[in-house]
Amino acid sequence: MTPNETYDALEQWHLLPATNFTWRPFTATAIYVDSPHARRVYQLDLADDTVEIFRADPGSELSEHFLPYKTVTLTTTQINQFKHTQPVAS
């Protein structure tokens, strides 16, 4: 899985901020999202069918220090949508 695929899935599931934001890869299954009101990391966990969302630690000056914010459990519909968008391995 690539960061672009992670971004596409999160966008399709309407889990990203509604406001303007920028994003960049964080890991293969996580992206960093910077919006005017928050800095977050969204990590897609296909083994558990969840999206873990982490928020920047307001008490830390470290730009890469994030705390757990919330977990979104993916619905069967979301999981099936994602599987249909993935290329079939040959």
PyRosetta script that sets phi, psi and omega in degrees:
from pyrosetta import init, pose_from_sequence

init()
pose = pose_from_sequence("MTPNETYDALEQWHLLPATNFTWRPFTATAIYVDSPHARRVYQLDLADDTVEIFRADPGSELSEHFLPYKTVTLTTTQINQFKHTQPVAS")
pose.set_psi(1, 141.2)
pose.set_omega(1, -180.0)
pose.set_phi(2, -107.0)
pose.set_psi(2, 162.1)
pose.set_omega(2, 174.8)
pose.set_phi(3, -58.9)
pose.set_psi(3, -35.1)
pose.set_omega(3, 178.1)
pose.set_phi(4, -64.2)
pose.set_psi(4, -39.1)
pose.set_omega(4, 176.9)
pose.set_phi(5, -66.4)
pose.set_psi(5, -38.3)
pose.set_omega(5, 176.2)
pose.set_phi(6, -62.0)
pose.set_psi(6, -47.8)
pose.set_omega(6, 178.4)
pose.set_phi(7, -58.4)
pose.set_psi(7, -48.5)
pose.set_omega(7, -179.0)
pose.set_phi(8, -57.8)
pose.set_psi(8, -42.6)
pose.set_omega(8, 179.7)
pose.set_phi(9, -64.9)
pose.set_psi(9, -46.7)
pose.set_omega(9, 180.0)
pose.set_phi(10, -62.3)
pose.set_psi(10, -38.2)
pose.set_omega(10, 177.7)
pose.set_phi(11, -66.3)
pose.set_psi(11, -44.7)
pose.set_omega(11, -179.9)
pose.set_phi(12, -61.3)
pose.set_psi(12, -35.3)
pose.set_omega(12, -179.0)
pose.set_phi(13, -88.0)
pose.set_psi(13, 3.9)
pose.set_omega(13, 177.8)
pose.set_phi(14, 58.0)
pose.set_psi(14, 40.9)
pose.set_omega(14, 179.1)
pose.set_phi(15, -98.7)
pose.set_psi(15, -9.6)
pose.set_omega(15, -179.8)
pose.set_phi(16, -86.9)
pose.set_psi(16, 160.2)
pose.set_omega(16, -178.7)
pose.set_phi(17, -58.4)
pose.set_psi(17, 148.6)
pose.set_omega(17, 178.3)
pose.set_phi(18, -80.3)
pose.set_psi(18, -18.1)
pose.set_omega(18, -179.6)
pose.set_phi(19, -85.4)
pose.set_psi(19, 173.0)
pose.set_omega(19, 175.9)
pose.set_phi(20, -63.0)
pose.set_psi(20, 140.7)
pose.set_omega(20, 178.2)
pose.set_phi(21, -155.3)
pose.set_psi(21, 162.5)
pose.set_omega(21, 171.3)
pose.set_phi(22, -115.9)
pose.set_psi(22, 157.0)
pose.set_omega(22, 178.7)
pose.set_phi(23, -142.4)
pose.set_psi(23, 159.3)
pose.set_omega(23, 175.5)
pose.set_phi(24, -151.3)
pose.set_psi(24, 158.1)
pose.set_omega(24, 177.3)
pose.set_phi(25, -60.9)
pose.set_psi(25, 143.5)
pose.set_omega(25, 175.6)
pose.set_phi(26, -115.3)
pose.set_psi(26, -49.6)
pose.set_omega(26, 169.4)
pose.set_phi(27, -143.4)
pose.set_psi(27, -174.1)
pose.set_omega(27, -179.6)
pose.set_phi(28, -62.2)
pose.set_psi(28, -31.9)
pose.set_omega(28, -178.1)
pose.set_phi(29, -118.4)
pose.set_psi(29, 18.9)
pose.set_omega(29, 179.7)
pose.set_phi(30, -139.3)
pose.set_psi(30, 146.1)
pose.set_omega(30, 176.0)
pose.set_phi(31, -127.1)
pose.set_psi(31, 149.4)
pose.set_omega(31, 176.2)
pose.set_phi(32, -96.6)
pose.set_psi(32, 129.1)
pose.set_omega(32, -179.1)
pose.set_phi(33, -121.3)
pose.set_psi(33, 125.4)
pose.set_omega(33, 179.7)
pose.set_phi(34, -116.9)
pose.set_psi(34, 115.0)
pose.set_omega(34, 177.6)
pose.set_phi(35, -121.0)
pose.set_psi(35, 169.7)
pose.set_omega(35, -178.5)
pose.set_phi(36, -58.5)
pose.set_psi(36, -24.0)
pose.set_omega(36, -174.1)
pose.set_phi(37, -110.7)
pose.set_psi(37, -10.8)
pose.set_omega(37, -176.1)
pose.set_phi(38, -161.5)
pose.set_psi(38, 152.8)
pose.set_omega(38, 170.4)
pose.set_phi(39, -117.9)
pose.set_psi(39, 123.3)
pose.set_omega(39, -175.6)
pose.set_phi(40, -137.6)
pose.set_psi(40, 158.6)
pose.set_omega(40, 171.3)
pose.set_phi(41, -119.3)
pose.set_psi(41, 129.9)
pose.set_omega(41, 178.3)
pose.set_phi(42, -110.5)
pose.set_psi(42, 120.6)
pose.set_omega(42, -178.4)
pose.set_phi(43, -118.9)
pose.set_psi(43, 122.0)
pose.set_omega(43, -179.9)
pose.set_phi(44, -87.9)
pose.set_psi(44, 123.0)
pose.set_omega(44, 179.6)
pose.set_phi(45, -117.1)
pose.set_psi(45, 95.5)
pose.set_omega(45, -177.2)
pose.set_phi(46, -72.8)
pose.set_psi(46, -23.3)
pose.set_omega(46, 178.3)
pose.set_phi(47, -66.2)
pose.set_psi(47, -36.4)
pose.set_omega(47, -180.0)
pose.set_phi(48, -104.3)
pose.set_psi(48, 0.0)
pose.set_omega(48, -178.0)
pose.set_phi(49, 54.4)
pose.set_psi(49, 50.2)
pose.set_omega(49, 179.0)
pose.set_phi(50, -136.7)
pose.set_psi(50, 163.6)
pose.set_omega(50, 168.2)
pose.set_phi(51, -120.5)
pose.set_psi(51, 119.0)
pose.set_omega(51, 176.7)
pose.set_phi(52, -92.3)
pose.set_psi(52, 129.3)
pose.set_omega(52, 179.2)
pose.set_phi(53, -114.5)
pose.set_psi(53, 128.9)
pose.set_omega(53, 179.4)
pose.set_phi(54, -117.5)
pose.set_psi(54, 144.5)
pose.set_omega(54, 178.6)
pose.set_phi(55, -113.1)
pose.set_psi(55, 152.7)
pose.set_omega(55, 177.6)
pose.set_phi(56, -62.6)
pose.set_psi(56, 140.1)
pose.set_omega(56, 178.7)
pose.set_phi(57, -75.1)
pose.set_psi(57, 112.5)
pose.set_omega(57, -178.0)
pose.set_phi(58, -67.6)
pose.set_psi(58, -17.4)
pose.set_omega(58, -179.1)
pose.set_phi(59, -92.8)
pose.set_psi(59, 6.1)
pose.set_omega(59, -177.4)
pose.set_phi(60, -124.5)
pose.set_psi(60, 140.6)
pose.set_omega(60, 176.0)
pose.set_phi(61, -84.7)
pose.set_psi(61, -8.2)
pose.set_omega(61, -178.8)
pose.set_phi(62, -71.9)
pose.set_psi(62, 124.1)
pose.set_omega(62, -175.4)
pose.set_phi(63, -69.7)
pose.set_psi(63, -20.3)
pose.set_omega(63, -177.7)
pose.set_phi(64, -108.0)
pose.set_psi(64, 21.3)
pose.set_omega(64, -179.4)
pose.set_phi(65, -100.2)
pose.set_psi(65, 114.9)
pose.set_omega(65, -175.8)
pose.set_phi(66, -125.7)
pose.set_psi(66, 148.2)
pose.set_omega(66, 178.6)
pose.set_phi(67, -114.7)
pose.set_psi(67, 149.2)
pose.set_omega(67, 176.4)
pose.set_phi(68, -57.0)
pose.set_psi(68, 135.5)
pose.set_omega(68, -179.7)
pose.set_phi(69, -112.6)
pose.set_psi(69, -57.7)
pose.set_omega(69, 175.6)
pose.set_phi(70, -163.4)
pose.set_psi(70, 162.9)
pose.set_omega(70, 177.1)
pose.set_phi(71, -117.5)
pose.set_psi(71, 130.7)
pose.set_omega(71, 176.9)
pose.set_phi(72, -108.6)
pose.set_psi(72, 120.6)
pose.set_omega(72, 176.5)
pose.set_phi(73, -84.9)
pose.set_psi(73, 126.6)
pose.set_omega(73, -178.5)
pose.set_phi(74, -74.5)
pose.set_psi(74, 142.2)
pose.set_omega(74, 177.2)
pose.set_phi(75, -80.6)
pose.set_psi(75, 164.8)
pose.set_omega(75, 176.7)
pose.set_phi(76, -58.5)
pose.set_psi(76, -39.7)
pose.set_omega(76, 178.9)
pose.set_phi(77, -62.0)
pose.set_psi(77, -45.3)
pose.set_omega(77, 179.4)
pose.set_phi(78, -62.9)
pose.set_psi(78, -43.2)
pose.set_omega(78, 179.4)
pose.set_phi(79, -62.5)
pose.set_psi(79, -43.9)
pose.set_omega(79, 179.2)
pose.set_phi(80, -66.1)
pose.set_psi(80, -38.3)
pose.set_omega(80, 176.3)
pose.set_phi(81, -60.2)
pose.set_psi(81, -43.6)
pose.set_omega(81, -178.7)
pose.set_phi(82, -64.8)
pose.set_psi(82, -44.0)
pose.set_omega(82, -178.9)
pose.set_phi(83, -62.2)
pose.set_psi(83, -35.4)
pose.set_omega(83, -179.7)
pose.set_phi(84, -73.1)
pose.set_psi(84, -20.9)
pose.set_omega(84, -179.4)
pose.set_phi(85, -89.7)
pose.set_psi(85, -11.5)
pose.set_omega(85, -179.0)
pose.set_phi(86, -82.8)
pose.set_psi(86, 138.3)
pose.set_omega(86, 178.1)
pose.set_phi(87, -67.9)
pose.set_psi(87, 147.9)
pose.set_omega(87, 178.9)
pose.set_phi(88, -80.3)
pose.set_psi(88, 130.9)
pose.set_omega(88, 179.4)
pose.set_phi(89, -70.2)
pose.set_psi(89, 141.3)
pose.set_omega(89, 180.0)
pose.set_phi(90, -104.1)
pose.dump_pdb("model.pdb")
